[in-house]
Amino acid sequence: MEDTFGAGSRSRAVLPLTLLSLLTLPILVGYVWVIISTFATRTYGLVPVDADGNFGGFTLRNWAFLWEEPIVWRLAANTFVLAISLTIGVLVVSSMAGYALSRISFPGRKSFLATTLILHAFPSVTLLIAIYFVLRWIGGIPVIGRDLPLIGGFGYNTLGGVILVSVALELPLGIWLMKGFFDQVSWDMERAALIDGCSRWRVWWQIVMPMIRPGIAALAIFTFISGWNAFLIPYTFMTSQEKSTLAPYLRGLVGATVPVNYSEVAAVGLFQLIPILIFFLFTQNYLLSIFAGGAKGGQ
């Protein structure tokens, strides 16, 4: 009897798995092409070929930017600072705001939630001119405008300014996401801690936050990827190449007036992808347990 039910379950899983495989096949083929192309002079489909069209042509020349253009490592460091700062900023603010919106009833709560949803609906490109004037104004403030170490400040043409804008644009999604995870946490342990004399701050940090680690990991991954792959904001608000990030540099390789070496573009793209893969490996266990939270809390 168990064999019959097992066979039926396996047969019902065949169609979804087959459909999923067919849908993901083009994406997998694209990644395979990127890897092959980075180590080949050129490719014919997925087959690496030399200048005469014969199989072969393997080379490391496409990776020469790692030792011939030292600015790449400076751009990678800038990108890492942007991604990490964005992740930390969004996690801290979103977790506190999400907890307050989920657990505390205060005047204007629903209006604030509606406002954050509306702000998330605005595409960032519509705010570029306004953001430019704000960053120019911040740049005129002593010390924090342009004289900070590592990030340069929070004004125009500084890494700190790009971080500030990126955090502001990511917060609406982060707040809504964290509020959803807080809503799924049971009130029982929280009420017991409050009765025992714990402050709201201690309850948030020591009791509730450990219970939503999958949510924190999910938001951290989404935010880190967003910061690492950010193009529009760094490209618009940083004019100096040494202050820029990897995405604008990658865009510069696809010029309109010179032939494009797509194998080199693929190599730079793969180089940019490696930190995201490493970051995902360290957080995938939390993502796999994303539905392991407690029962939905009351309001």
HELIX and SHEET records of a PDB file:
HELIX    1   1 GLU A    2  THR A   38  1                                  37    
HELIX    2   2 ARG A   61  TRP A   63  5                                   3    
HELIX    3   3 PHE A   65  GLU A   68  1                                   4    
HELIX    4   4 ILE A   71  ARG A  103  1                                  33    
HELIX    5   5 ARG A  109  ALA A  121  1                                  13    
HELIX    6   6 SER A  124  LEU A  127  5                                   4    
HELIX    7   7 LEU A  128  GLY A  139  1                                  12    
HELIX    8   8 LEU A  159  ASP A  183  1                                  25    
HELIX    9   9 ASP A  188  ILE A  195  1                                   8    
HELIX   10  10 ARG A  200  ARG A  202  1                                   3    
HELIX   11  11 VAL A  203  VAL A  208  3                                   6    
HELIX   12  12 MET A  209  MET A  211  1                                   3    
HELIX   13  13 ARG A  213  TRP A  228  1                                  16    
HELIX   14  14 LEU A  232  PHE A  237  1                                   6    
HELIX   15  15 GLN A  241  LYS A  243  5                                   3    
HELIX   16  16 LEU A  246  LEU A  253  1                                   8    
HELIX   17  17 TYR A  262  LEU A  288  1                                  27    
SHEET    1   A 2 ARG A  42  TYR A  44  0                                        
SHEET    2   A 2 VAL A  47  VAL A  49 -1                                        
END                                                                             
